[in-house]
Amino acid sequence: MSASPLFANLRVIELASMVMGPSAGVILADFGAEVIKVEPPDSGDLNRNWHKIPGLPVSEFAYPFQVDNRNKKSIAVDLKSEAGYEVLIKLVETADILITNYRLKALERLRLEYETIREINPRIIYALATAFGEKGEEQHNPGYDVVAYWSRSAIETQIFPYDGWLRPFPYGAGDHPSGMAVYASIVTALYQRQQTGEGSKVSTSLLANGAWANSVMLQAQLAGAEFREPRPRGNSYNFISLHYPTKDDRLMKLSMVNFKKYWKPFCKAIGRSDFPNDERYATSEARSRNMPSLIHEITEAFKAQDLAYWHRALEDADIPHAAMPTYKEAADDEQKKANDIIIPMEHPTEGKMRTVNSPFQVSNAEKIKPGAAPKLGEHTIEILKEIGYPKEDIQTLLDGCVIEKSDS
């Protein structure tokens, strides 16, 4: 274990809301960086209250904000005022990294675009996260992962069912992988700065990350491949990645990429060792011609036993598979626990609980223990004192509603 956290000497200014930008900041915080979240007074980051929107799991605890903002500091400053802007500039002078997902016009209006920030601090890594990129007709358009990542990548097109509507994608499920790209770009720029001594601007977008997530299918289009017409499950092109209902009304998902390796063991596992010698299924051409009947017979086989039975049988046969879990099962997954994917934490108001860890480890560089996300303005006074504001000036800023501090 290192004497101090890996990023203990890094100061990060986070001018970001919701998920994509803050999810990059929280990884830096996990490895010990001081991440100062700059929020507008009164409202703060929208994600502080987004758990209250209809349709999300009901709780008084701001669970979306917690997972993306643990171990950060919060300073509430009105950046539209000259005095508030001066506070930010003093912070920028001391920072290694600035993360923002503000819209481009807002950055220009607030004098926070890269060119201005670089003049103040030439060594800073300026990380910009956007919805649709910095160029083109849509550069100023608003966008969240629901539209910029899932829809525009054609992932949604791929999975949209014939016979109904999709349920909403999970909260932040496109933002979080996109935030990993923001984090990766920051670390790449830090390496570059180590070589050159100069800061730089890095950027990525939900649009770019959605395209990368669906890059194989998009490359098929770019290569002129012929796309097949979608089919309903019973007439699918292949049985190897379908869901199968079990006797106890659960779903088992298969994934047999190495078909030659798995075909005979799979047939034995489901009690159909006759399939490899059945002329309907003995060759790939025969299986293609008779895929509906093969899917039907496999489906009937799965219906004969419960989920636990099939998990044991497929595991013994070394067949890639997964049960479709409930959220409770997904959260209580022993494999996640064993690999520190779900980890314990102590929250000052919620007590002992668990949280989702950031998704990688570095040997000899342990992460700091997960702590509570900050209250709005919790560290305002502390940070202003640190950057040289005397007590009377801080009080003037408070009286003028330029800054805000938390009540406790």
C-alpha positions as CSV (number, residue, x, y, z in Angstrom):
1,M,0.0,0.0,0.0
2,S,1.3,3.5,-0.9
3,A,2.1,5.9,1.9
4,S,-0.6,8.3,0.6
5,P,-3.5,8.0,-1.9
6,L,-2.4,7.9,-5.5
7,F,-4.0,11.3,-6.4
8,A,-3.5,12.9,-3.0
9,N,-1.6,15.9,-4.6
10,L,-4.3,16.6,-7.2
11,R,-6.9,19.4,-6.8
12,V,-9.9,19.1,-9.0
13,I,-12.5,21.8,-9.7
14,E,-15.8,20.2,-10.7
15,L,-18.2,22.6,-12.6
16,A,-20.6,19.8,-13.4
17,S,-24.1,18.6,-12.7
18,M,-26.1,15.4,-13.0
19,V,-24.0,12.3,-13.9
20,M,-21.4,12.3,-16.7
21,G,-19.0,14.9,-15.4
22,P,-19.4,14.0,-11.7
23,S,-18.9,10.3,-12.3
24,A,-15.4,11.1,-13.6
25,G,-14.8,13.3,-10.6
26,V,-15.8,10.6,-8.2
27,I,-13.2,8.2,-9.5
28,L,-10.5,10.8,-9.0
29,A,-11.9,11.3,-5.4
30,D,-11.8,7.5,-4.8
31,F,-8.1,7.6,-5.4
32,G,-7.6,10.5,-3.1
33,A,-7.8,13.7,-5.2
34,E,-9.3,16.7,-3.6
35,V,-12.4,17.3,-5.7
36,I,-14.1,20.7,-5.1
37,K,-17.6,20.7,-6.4
38,V,-18.7,24.2,-7.3
39,E,-22.4,24.5,-7.2
40,P,-25.0,27.3,-7.6
41,P,-26.4,28.6,-4.3
42,D,-30.0,27.5,-3.4
43,S,-30.4,24.8,-5.9
44,G,-27.0,23.1,-6.2
45,D,-26.5,20.2,-8.5
46,L,-29.8,19.0,-10.0
47,N,-28.8,15.5,-9.0
48,R,-29.3,16.4,-5.4
49,N,-33.1,16.1,-6.0
50,W,-33.4,13.9,-9.0
51,H,-34.3,10.8,-7.0
52,K,-37.7,12.4,-6.4
53,I,-38.8,12.3,-10.1
54,P,-41.7,10.0,-10.7
55,G,-40.8,6.5,-11.7
56,L,-37.5,6.2,-9.7
57,P,-37.2,4.0,-6.6
58,V,-38.8,5.9,-3.7
59,S,-36.4,7.1,-0.9
60,E,-35.8,10.3,1.1
61,F,-32.1,9.5,0.7
62,A,-30.5,11.2,-2.4
63,Y,-29.0,7.9,-3.7
64,P,-28.1,9.2,-7.2
65,F,-26.2,12.1,-5.8
66,Q,-24.4,9.9,-3.2
67,V,-22.9,7.5,-5.7
68,D,-21.4,10.1,-7.9
69,N,-20.3,12.6,-5.3
70,R,-18.9,10.7,-2.3
71,N,-15.7,12.1,-0.8
72,K,-16.0,15.5,-2.5
73,K,-16.1,19.0,-1.1
74,S,-18.9,21.4,-2.0
75,I,-18.7,25.1,-2.3
76,A,-21.7,27.1,-3.3
77,V,-20.9,30.2,-5.4
78,D,-22.9,32.5,-7.7
79,L,-20.7,32.5,-10.7
80,K,-22.9,35.1,-12.5
81,S,-21.6,37.7,-10.0
82,E,-18.2,39.3,-10.4
83,A,-17.3,38.5,-6.8
84,G,-18.3,34.8,-7.3
85,Y,-16.3,34.7,-10.5
86,E,-13.3,36.0,-8.7
87,V,-13.6,33.2,-6.1
88,L,-13.6,30.6,-8.9
89,I,-10.6,32.2,-10.6
90,K,-8.6,31.9,-7.3
91,L,-9.5,28.3,-7.2
92,V,-8.5,27.7,-10.8
93,E,-5.1,29.2,-10.0
94,T,-4.5,26.4,-7.5
95,A,-6.1,23.5,-9.5
96,D,-4.6,20.6,-11.6
97,I,-7.9,19.7,-13.3
98,L,-11.2,21.3,-14.2
99,I,-14.1,19.1,-15.1
100,T,-17.2,20.7,-16.7
101,N,-20.3,19.6,-18.5
102,Y,-21.8,23.0,-18.8
103,R,-23.3,23.8,-22.2
104,L,-21.0,25.6,-24.5
105,K,-22.9,28.9,-24.5
106,A,-23.0,28.9,-20.8
107,L,-19.2,28.5,-20.6
108,E,-18.8,31.4,-23.0
109,R,-21.3,33.6,-21.1
110,L,-19.6,32.8,-17.7
111,R,-16.1,33.2,-19.2
112,L,-15.2,29.6,-18.4
113,E,-14.2,28.4,-21.8
114,Y,-10.8,26.7,-22.1
115,E,-9.0,29.6,-23.7
116,T,-9.8,31.8,-20.7
117,I,-9.0,29.2,-18.1
118,R,-5.7,28.4,-19.8
119,E,-4.6,32.0,-19.6
120,I,-5.2,31.8,-15.8
121,N,-3.5,28.4,-15.3
122,P,-1.5,27.0,-18.3
123,R,-0.9,23.7,-16.6
124,I,-4.5,22.9,-16.0
125,I,-6.2,19.8,-17.5
126,Y,-9.5,21.1,-18.8
127,A,-12.0,18.2,-19.2
128,L,-15.1,19.0,-21.2
129,A,-18.1,16.6,-21.4
130,T,-20.8,17.5,-23.9
131,A,-23.9,15.9,-25.3
132,F,-23.3,16.2,-29.0
133,G,-19.7,17.5,-29.3
134,E,-18.2,20.9,-29.9
135,K,-18.8,21.2,-33.6
136,G,-21.8,21.0,-36.0
137,E,-25.3,22.3,-35.9
138,E,-26.2,20.5,-32.7
139,Q,-23.2,21.6,-30.6
140,H,-25.4,23.9,-28.4
141,N,-28.4,21.5,-28.1
142,P,-29.3,20.1,-24.7
143,G,-29.0,16.4,-24.3
144,Y,-28.9,13.6,-21.8
145,D,-27.8,9.9,-22.2
146,V,-31.4,8.9,-22.9
147,V,-31.3,10.6,-26.3
148,A,-27.6,11.4,-27.1
149,Y,-26.2,8.0,-26.0
150,W,-29.0,5.4,-26.3
151,S,-31.1,6.7,-29.2
152,R,-28.5,8.3,-31.4
153,S,-26.2,5.4,-31.2
154,A,-28.9,3.1,-32.6
155,I,-28.6,0.8,-29.6
156,E,-32.2,1.6,-28.9
157,T,-33.1,0.8,-32.5
158,Q,-31.4,-2.6,-32.0
159,I,-33.4,-3.7,-29.0
160,F,-36.7,-2.0,-29.5
161,P,-39.4,-4.7,-29.5
162,Y,-41.9,-5.4,-32.2
163,D,-44.8,-6.0,-29.7
164,G,-44.5,-3.2,-27.2
165,W,-42.5,-0.3,-25.7
166,L,-39.2,-0.4,-24.0
167,R,-39.1,0.4,-20.3
168,P,-36.8,3.4,-19.6
169,F,-33.1,2.8,-19.6
170,P,-31.6,2.7,-16.0
171,Y,-30.7,6.1,-14.6
172,G,-27.2,7.1,-15.7
173,A,-26.6,3.9,-17.6
174,G,-25.1,5.8,-20.6
175,D,-23.6,8.6,-18.5
176,H,-21.5,6.3,-16.3
177,P,-19.6,4.6,-19.2
178,S,-19.2,8.1,-20.8
179,G,-17.8,9.4,-17.5
180,M,-15.2,6.6,-17.7
181,A,-14.1,8.2,-21.0
182,V,-13.8,11.6,-19.3
183,Y,-11.7,10.0,-16.6
184,A,-9.5,8.2,-19.1
185,S,-9.0,11.4,-21.1
186,I,-7.9,13.3,-17.9
187,V,-5.4,10.6,-16.9
188,T,-4.0,10.6,-20.5
189,A,-3.6,14.4,-20.3
190,L,-1.9,14.1,-16.9
191,Y,0.6,11.7,-18.5
192,Q,1.1,14.2,-21.4
193,R,1.7,17.0,-18.9
194,Q,4.3,14.9,-17.1
195,Q,6.1,14.7,-20.4
196,T,5.7,18.3,-21.6
197,G,5.0,20.4,-18.5
198,E,1.9,21.8,-20.3
199,G,-1.7,21.5,-19.6
200,S,-4.3,20.7,-22.3
201,K,-8.0,20.4,-23.1
202,V,-9.6,17.0,-23.4
203,S,-13.2,16.4,-24.4
204,T,-15.7,13.7,-25.1
205,S,-19.5,13.5,-25.7
206,L,-22.4,11.2,-25.0
207,L,-22.8,11.0,-28.8
208,A,-19.2,9.7,-29.2
209,N,-19.5,7.2,-26.4
210,G,-22.8,5.9,-27.6
211,A,-21.3,5.4,-31.0
212,W,-18.3,3.6,-29.5
213,A,-20.5,1.4,-27.4
214,N,-22.3,0.3,-30.6
215,S,-19.3,0.5,-32.9
216,V,-19.5,-3.0,-34.2
217,M,-22.9,-2.5,-35.6
218,L,-22.1,0.9,-36.9
219,Q,-19.0,-0.4,-38.5
220,A,-21.2,-3.0,-40.3
221,Q,-23.2,-0.2,-41.8
222,L,-20.0,1.7,-42.7
223,A,-18.7,-1.4,-44.4
224,G,-21.8,-1.8,-46.4
225,A,-23.0,-5.0,-44.7
226,E,-26.5,-6.2,-45.3
227,F,-28.6,-5.9,-42.1
228,R,-31.1,-8.7,-41.4
229,E,-34.8,-7.9,-40.7
230,P,-35.6,-8.2,-37.0
231,R,-37.5,-11.3,-36.1
232,P,-39.7,-12.3,-33.1
233,R,-38.1,-14.6,-30.5
234,G,-39.6,-17.8,-31.7
235,N,-38.2,-17.2,-35.2
236,S,-34.9,-15.8,-34.1
237,Y,-31.8,-16.3,-36.3
238,N,-30.0,-18.1,-33.5
239,F,-30.8,-19.6,-30.2
240,I,-27.5,-18.9,-28.5
241,S,-28.2,-15.6,-26.8
242,L,-31.9,-15.8,-26.1
243,H,-33.7,-15.7,-22.7
244,Y,-35.4,-19.0,-21.6
245,P,-38.2,-19.1,-19.1
246,T,-37.8,-21.7,-16.3
247,K,-40.3,-23.8,-14.3
248,D,-40.3,-21.2,-11.5
249,D,-41.1,-18.3,-13.9
250,R,-37.5,-16.9,-14.0
251,L,-35.4,-16.2,-17.0
252,M,-32.1,-17.8,-17.9
253,K,-29.9,-15.9,-20.4
254,L,-27.4,-17.9,-22.6
255,S,-24.3,-16.6,-24.4
256,M,-22.5,-19.3,-26.4
257,V,-20.0,-17.4,-28.6
258,N,-17.7,-20.5,-29.0
259,F,-20.4,-22.7,-30.5
260,K,-18.2,-25.6,-31.5
261,K,-16.9,-25.9,-27.9
262,Y,-20.3,-25.5,-26.2
263,W,-22.8,-27.3,-28.5
264,K,-22.5,-30.9,-27.3
265,P,-22.0,-30.0,-23.6
266,F,-25.0,-27.7,-23.8
267,C,-27.2,-30.4,-25.4
268,K,-26.1,-32.9,-22.6
269,A,-26.8,-30.3,-19.9
270,I,-30.4,-29.7,-21.1
271,G,-31.0,-33.5,-21.5
272,R,-31.0,-33.5,-25.2
273,S,-27.9,-35.4,-26.2
274,D,-29.7,-36.5,-29.3
275,F,-29.6,-33.0,-30.9
276,P,-26.0,-33.3,-32.3
277,N,-27.1,-36.5,-34.2
278,D,-30.5,-35.2,-35.2
279,E,-30.5,-34.4,-38.9
280,R,-32.5,-31.3,-38.2
281,Y,-29.7,-29.9,-36.0
282,A,-26.5,-31.7,-36.9
283,T,-25.0,-29.0,-39.0
284,S,-25.1,-25.2,-39.0
285,E,-27.1,-25.2,-42.2
286,A,-29.7,-27.6,-40.8
287,R,-30.0,-25.6,-37.6
288,S,-30.6,-22.4,-39.6
289,R,-33.3,-24.1,-41.6
290,N,-34.9,-25.5,-38.5
291,M,-34.2,-22.7,-36.0
292,P,-37.8,-22.1,-34.9
293,S,-38.3,-25.8,-33.9
294,L,-34.9,-25.8,-32.2
295,I,-35.8,-22.7,-30.2
296,H,-39.1,-24.3,-29.3
297,E,-37.5,-27.6,-28.1
298,I,-34.9,-25.8,-26.0
299,T,-37.6,-23.5,-24.5
300,E,-39.6,-26.6,-23.5
301,A,-36.5,-28.2,-21.9
302,F,-35.9,-25.1,-19.8
303,K,-39.5,-25.0,-18.7
304,A,-39.1,-28.5,-17.1
305,Q,-36.7,-27.3,-14.3
306,D,-36.3,-24.4,-12.0
307,L,-33.7,-21.7,-12.1
308,A,-31.4,-23.2,-9.5
309,Y,-31.3,-26.5,-11.4
310,W,-30.3,-24.8,-14.6
311,H,-27.7,-22.7,-12.9
312,R,-26.0,-25.8,-11.6
313,A,-26.4,-27.7,-14.9
314,L,-25.0,-24.9,-17.0
315,E,-22.2,-24.2,-14.6
316,D,-21.2,-27.9,-14.5
317,A,-21.1,-27.8,-18.3
318,D,-19.1,-24.6,-18.3
319,I,-21.7,-22.8,-20.4
320,P,-21.8,-19.0,-20.2
321,H,-25.1,-18.0,-18.7
322,A,-26.8,-15.6,-16.3
323,A,-30.0,-15.5,-14.5
324,M,-32.0,-12.3,-15.0
325,P,-31.7,-10.9,-11.4
326,T,-34.0,-8.8,-9.4
327,Y,-32.4,-5.6,-8.2
328,K,-32.0,-7.1,-4.7
329,E,-30.2,-10.1,-6.2
330,A,-28.0,-7.8,-8.3
331,A,-27.1,-5.8,-5.2
332,D,-26.5,-8.9,-3.0
333,D,-24.4,-10.7,-5.6
334,E,-21.6,-12.5,-3.8
335,Q,-19.3,-12.3,-6.8
336,K,-19.6,-8.5,-6.7
337,K,-18.9,-8.6,-2.9
338,A,-15.8,-10.8,-3.5
339,N,-14.4,-8.4,-6.0
340,D,-15.1,-5.2,-4.1
341,I,-17.7,-4.1,-6.6
342,I,-20.3,-3.6,-3.9
343,I,-18.5,-2.2,-0.8
344,P,-19.5,-1.2,2.8
345,M,-19.6,2.4,3.9
346,E,-20.6,4.4,7.0
347,H,-22.9,7.3,6.3
348,P,-23.3,10.0,9.0
349,T,-27.1,10.0,8.8
350,E,-27.9,6.7,7.1
351,G,-25.5,4.6,9.2
352,K,-24.0,1.4,7.9
353,M,-24.9,0.9,4.2
354,R,-23.3,-0.3,1.0
355,T,-22.4,1.5,-2.2
356,V,-21.1,0.8,-5.7
357,N,-17.4,1.0,-6.1
358,S,-15.7,2.6,-9.2
359,P,-15.0,-0.2,-11.6
360,F,-11.2,-0.8,-11.5
361,Q,-8.4,-1.4,-9.0
362,V,-4.7,-0.3,-9.1
363,S,-2.1,-2.5,-7.3
364,N,-0.4,-0.7,-4.4
365,A,-2.8,2.2,-4.7
366,E,-5.8,1.6,-2.4
367,K,-8.8,3.7,-2.7
368,I,-9.9,5.8,0.2
369,K,-13.0,4.7,2.2
370,P,-16.2,5.9,0.6
371,G,-17.8,8.7,2.6
372,A,-20.9,10.8,2.4
373,A,-21.6,13.2,-0.5
374,P,-21.2,16.7,0.7
375,K,-24.1,19.0,1.7
376,L,-24.6,22.0,-0.5
377,G,-22.0,24.6,0.5
378,E,-20.6,22.3,3.3
379,H,-17.0,23.4,2.6
380,T,-17.5,26.9,1.3
381,I,-16.0,28.7,4.3
382,E,-13.1,26.2,4.7
383,I,-12.1,26.6,1.1
384,L,-12.4,30.4,1.0
385,K,-10.1,30.6,4.0
386,E,-7.7,28.3,2.4
387,I,-7.4,30.4,-0.8
388,G,-6.8,33.6,1.3
389,Y,-10.1,35.2,1.9
390,P,-10.2,37.0,5.3
391,K,-13.1,36.5,7.7
392,E,-14.6,39.9,7.0
393,D,-14.6,39.4,3.2
394,I,-16.2,36.0,3.6
395,Q,-19.0,37.6,5.6
396,T,-19.5,40.2,2.9
397,L,-19.9,37.5,0.3
398,L,-22.4,35.7,2.6
399,D,-24.3,38.9,3.2
400,G,-24.4,39.6,-0.6
401,C,-25.7,36.0,-1.3
402,V,-22.6,35.5,-3.5
403,I,-21.8,32.3,-1.5
404,E,-23.7,29.9,0.6
405,K,-22.8,27.6,3.4
406,S,-24.6,24.6,4.8
407,D,-26.5,25.0,8.1
408,S,-24.4,22.2,9.7
